[in-house]
Amino acid sequence: MRAVLFDLGDTLVGRAGGYRSIVEEAAARGVTVADGDAARVWAEIQALARTPEEIAKGRDLSAVAHQEAWTALYSAADVFADGLGHALYEREVDPDRWVPYTDSESTLVALHDAGVPLGIVSDTGWDYRPVLDRFGWLHLFDSIVLSFEHGAAKPTPSLFTTACAQLGVEPAGALMVGDNALTDGGAIAAGLSVLLLPAAPPGGRRGLDAVIRLVDRSH
């Protein structure tokens, strides 16, 4: 592999707080929610968000669709207090509410310093660049392909081939790194190789050292 494309959410960064977001937003409304109850609802929301049926709704094709779809998903937390769905969506699109995995920066810097072209290919209805800029990563990427800016979402092959073209590499020489077989796995149809990472808690270690072992850093 001569170049690497990364998904962003749940691959390089995760949602700060996780289920604690429900606890905190409920507390701000004077409602106490047990950690176990919040964790159960949070897990249900995130699991539903990854289903083919939810992804097929086109939530990542525009800012409006993204807000409608994710607010509806998060509204499951309204069972604890009114308005939680809206509050959780506001956290979703706040660059300050995302945290890097502990091995994200070291992996990106190692690849960049070795001259490996890097890109982002992510499904989103809002601009992820402020997140990258917040962590000082924006300059590390020579291609940023966001679904809502291209009118298509993963697994559409053109998103991956567009990123490869911007990096000046053939798809066969590029590795896509993500966390979702349905979406990130679409890179295979575009001629790329794919590395899927297992789930990891926000702020923890992601296992990104595997990327370094797979990439040719001699060029």
HUWOWO-V209007 format. One record per residue. N is the residue number from 1. PHI is phi in degrees with one decimal (none if undefined). PSI is psi in whole degrees, -180 to 180 (none if undefined). NEAR is the number of other C-alpha atoms within 12 Angstrom. Layout:
# HUWOWO-V209007
N|PHI|PSI|NEAR ; N|PHI|PSI|NEAR
This chain:
# HUWOWO-V209007
1|none|134|30 ; 2|-110.9|-12|34 ; 3|-148.6|158|45 ; 4|-132.1|132|49 ; 5|-108.6|137|50 ; 6|-120.1|139|46 ; 7|-71.3|161|44 ; 8|-104.1|-69|37 ; 9|-63.1|128|38 ; 10|70.5|7|36 ; 11|-118.6|-54|42 ; 12|-102.3|-30|43 ; 13|-136.0|158|39 ; 14|-130.8|166|33 ; 15|-71.6|121|35 ; 16|-62.6|135|28 ; 17|90.8|-34|26 ; 18|56.0|-133|31 ; 19|-62.6|-21|30 ; 20|-62.6|-21|28 ; 21|-60.1|-39|31 ; 22|-65.5|-45|44 ; 23|-59.8|-46|32 ; 24|-68.1|-44|27 ; 25|-69.6|-34|32 ; 26|-67.5|-42|30 ; 27|-61.7|-36|20 ; 28|-64.9|-18|18 ; 29|-104.7|12|18 ; 30|79.5|19|13 ; 31|-116.9|132|19 ; 32|-94.5|126|19 ; 33|-119.6|128|28 ; 34|-66.6|145|18 ; 35|-54.9|-43|21 ; 36|-62.3|-41|15 ; 37|-67.9|-42|21 ; 38|-65.1|-41|32 ; 39|-63.5|-39|21 ; 40|-64.3|-48|21 ; 41|-67.3|-41|31 ; 42|-60.4|-45|32 ; 43|-62.9|-40|24 ; 44|-64.2|-41|20 ; 45|-63.5|-49|30 ; 46|-67.3|-36|26 ; 47|-66.8|-43|19 ; 48|-64.0|-37|20 ; 49|-62.6|-24|27 ; 50|-95.0|1|25 ; 51|-76.7|152|18 ; 52|-56.9|-35|18 ; 53|-64.4|-42|14 ; 54|-71.2|-43|23 ; 55|-62.9|-35|29 ; 56|-69.1|-11|22 ; 57|-72.8|-8|22 ; 58|76.3|30|28 ; 59|-64.7|-22|33 ; 60|-100.8|19|34 ; 61|-98.4|-14|29 ; 62|-161.4|162|25 ; 63|-64.1|-39|24 ; 64|-65.9|-47|17 ; 65|-62.9|-38|23 ; 66|-63.0|-46|32 ; 67|-64.0|-44|29 ; 68|-63.5|-46|24 ; 69|-68.3|-46|31 ; 70|-73.5|-34|38 ; 71|-64.5|-39|29 ; 72|-64.0|-41|26 ; 73|-63.3|-48|34 ; 74|-71.3|-17|40 ; 75|-66.0|-11|27 ; 76|-59.3|-26|30 ; 77|-78.3|-9|38 ; 78|-65.1|-13|28 ; 79|-61.8|-24|18 ; 80|-88.9|-40|28 ; 81|-163.1|142|27 ; 82|-61.9|140|22 ; 83|89.6|-2|24 ; 84|-66.1|-36|35 ; 85|-58.6|-46|32 ; 86|-65.7|-44|27 ; 87|-63.5|-40|30 ; 88|-68.8|-33|38 ; 89|-67.0|-39|31 ; 90|-60.0|-36|25 ; 91|-67.9|-38|28 ; 92|-57.1|-39|35 ; 93|-102.9|13|28 ; 94|-94.8|115|21 ; 95|-55.3|-28|25 ; 96|-76.6|-8|22 ; 97|-99.8|18|26 ; 98|-119.2|141|31 ; 99|-124.9|143|32 ; 100|-78.3|152|36 ; 101|-72.6|153|31 ; 102|-65.1|-24|23 ; 103|-104.9|9|26 ; 104|-67.6|-53|37 ; 105|-64.3|-43|28 ; 106|-62.5|-37|24 ; 107|-68.0|-47|31 ; 108|-62.4|-44|38 ; 109|-65.9|-41|25 ; 110|-61.5|-44|24 ; 111|-67.4|-45|34 ; 112|-62.4|-45|27 ; 113|-65.8|-24|20 ; 114|-86.1|1|20 ; 115|82.7|18|22 ; 116|-82.5|122|34 ; 117|-63.8|136|39 ; 118|-124.0|144|43 ; 119|-140.9|163|42 ; 120|-116.1|131|45 ; 121|-129.7|106|49 ; 122|-136.4|145|46 ; 123|-86.3|124|43 ; 124|-164.4|154|38 ; 125|-107.6|8|31 ; 126|-142.1|163|31 ; 127|-78.0|117|28 ; 128|-80.3|-9|35 ; 129|-57.3|-40|27 ; 130|-60.3|-29|19 ; 131|-67.1|-48|27 ; 132|-61.8|-41|29 ; 133|-66.2|-38|16 ; 134|-59.4|-36|19 ; 135|-92.3|1|25 ; 136|75.5|26|17 ; 137|-103.1|-12|29 ; 138|-56.4|-39|23 ; 139|-71.8|-12|22 ; 140|-77.3|-16|31 ; 141|-109.9|130|32 ; 142|-98.3|-3|28 ; 143|-146.9|130|31 ; 144|-131.5|109|38 ; 145|-113.2|110|40 ; 146|-111.1|134|36 ; 147|-54.9|-45|36 ; 148|-68.2|-19|28 ; 149|-85.4|-12|22 ; 150|-116.5|-2|24 ; 151|67.1|24|22 ; 152|-153.0|152|30 ; 153|-120.7|157|34 ; 154|-60.3|142|40 ; 155|-93.9|23|31 ; 156|-53.2|120|28 ; 157|-59.3|-31|26 ; 158|-63.1|-27|27 ; 159|-64.1|-41|41 ; 160|-73.5|-41|51 ; 161|-70.1|-32|35 ; 162|-62.5|-45|30 ; 163|-63.2|-42|39 ; 164|-62.0|-43|37 ; 165|-61.8|-41|26 ; 166|-66.4|-28|24 ; 167|-88.6|-10|28 ; 168|74.4|32|22 ; 169|-127.4|153|28 ; 170|-77.3|147|24 ; 171|-52.9|-36|32 ; 172|-64.3|-19|24 ; 173|-102.6|13|28 ; 174|-118.7|148|38 ; 175|-114.7|129|45 ; 176|-98.5|126|50 ; 177|-113.5|123|47 ; 178|-154.6|-165|39 ; 179|-130.0|-2|31 ; 180|-126.5|117|33 ; 181|-63.8|-35|24 ; 182|-68.0|-45|25 ; 183|-91.8|-58|34 ; 184|-65.9|-30|40 ; 185|-64.6|-16|30 ; 186|-62.6|-17|32 ; 187|-62.9|-25|41 ; 188|-63.1|-41|30 ; 189|-65.5|-21|23 ; 190|-89.6|-2|29 ; 191|97.9|5|23 ; 192|-91.5|165|32 ; 193|-92.0|156|30 ; 194|-131.1|136|36 ; 195|-115.8|117|34 ; 196|-102.9|126|30 ; 197|-95.8|143|26 ; 198|-71.3|165|17 ; 199|-60.5|147|24 ; 200|-146.4|146|24 ; 201|-68.1|144|24 ; 202|-54.4|137|27 ; 203|83.1|-2|25 ; 204|-94.7|-169|23 ; 205|-85.2|139|27 ; 206|-100.9|-18|32 ; 207|84.6|25|27 ; 208|-74.8|-8|36 ; 209|-61.7|-22|24 ; 210|-62.1|-32|20 ; 211|-63.3|-44|37 ; 212|-61.5|-37|30 ; 213|-69.1|-24|17 ; 214|-91.6|-12|23 ; 215|-104.1|140|33 ; 216|-80.6|110|21 ; 217|-103.8|19|20 ; 218|-89.1|-3|13 ; 219|-116.1|none|14
